[in-house]
Amino acid sequence: MTKLFEHIKSIYIILLALTLLVFNCLARAEELSLDDCRPLEMSQETLEEPLEYSNAILWQISKSGQSPSYVFGTIHVSDPEITRLPDDVRKALLGARTFVMEALPDEEQLLAFSQTMFFNDGTTLRDFIDQYLFERTAKILAEYQYTTEMVLFLKPWAAFLIMNYPVDGGLPLDMQLLNKAQENGAQVTALETLEEQGGIFGDMALESQLRLLLDTVCHYEMLEEDFEVMKSYYLKRDMQGLYVYSNQYTISSEGLYQELIKRLLTDRNHRMVERMQDILQEGNAFIAIGAMHLPGDDGVLALLEGMGYKITAIY
């Protein structure tokens, strides 16, 4: 993440030249404000049946004639409790010929991704939100090492995305796995590009991006508490509990959030499984993807089972 911030700062220097042109733009009547915050209400919906593949985070994927591979569910935090790998996970990782993650954080991709995060046409975030909401947004993002001037040019989806990771400053689990695999001499590849991941949010309507940002800013303290609870579910390997907790509020059933889940999980699950095929055929791979991609009828593991793979819980 340090390299990403350095790239962002270099881009900011270029963008700062635009500040004088737009910084004093007048507030418009349609700007969002903290007055537009809405209360979070608890959902009464429950799962009618247990989620498939929700009781483990490391799974062996096997098929006749192929060396088995492993799929491991990650969570994007650097908490030592989580990054301290269990023996079964460490054994599978160090024994793998190929390490696979969602997207590789190479410098070229990081630079391209960081460029998509910012307005570069004279538009600013202040064009869409009032001064008080902007100041609140900037205060939160300061914890992530973003200056107020940088936040000014952030697109709403980028501000939302940053806030939805915990502020812990360390190297997250997936990056630590990558480092260990490289040290062990494994071939490294990815299932997606950072550009594709950015498009998940960037292709959403601006109104939707702003609503996501507003909901997050309005309830950021609650989001921080949620991080801790979700980590506890992960440590217990309770993917069903994690899923239910992630959908605990009534807004999760709204069209906007259903679209987000489709973009974040369902669509990507199918894309990931399609791109796994050559990797699984070669065998002996360790595939690290977000834990929420694993369970459920549309999860990666159920999709792989539907393609004839045997799925076995390891840890």
Buried (B, 14 or more C-beta within 10 A) or exposed (E): BEEBBBBBBEBBEEBBEBBEEBEEEEEEEEBBBBEBBEEBEEBEEEEEEEBBBBBBBBBBBBBEEBEBBBBBBBBBBBBEEBBEBEEBBEBBBBEBBBBBBBBBBEEEBBBBBBBBBBBEEEBBBBBBBBEEBBBBBBEBBEEBBBBEBBBBBBBBBBBBBBBBEBEEEBBBBBBBBBEBBEEBEBBEBBBBBBBBBBBBBBEBEEEBBBBBBBBBBBBBEEBBEBBEBBBEBBEEBBBBBBBBBBBBBBBBEEEBBEEBBEBBBBEBBEEBBEBBEEBBEBBBBBBBBBBBBBBBEBBBBBBBBEEEBEBEEBB
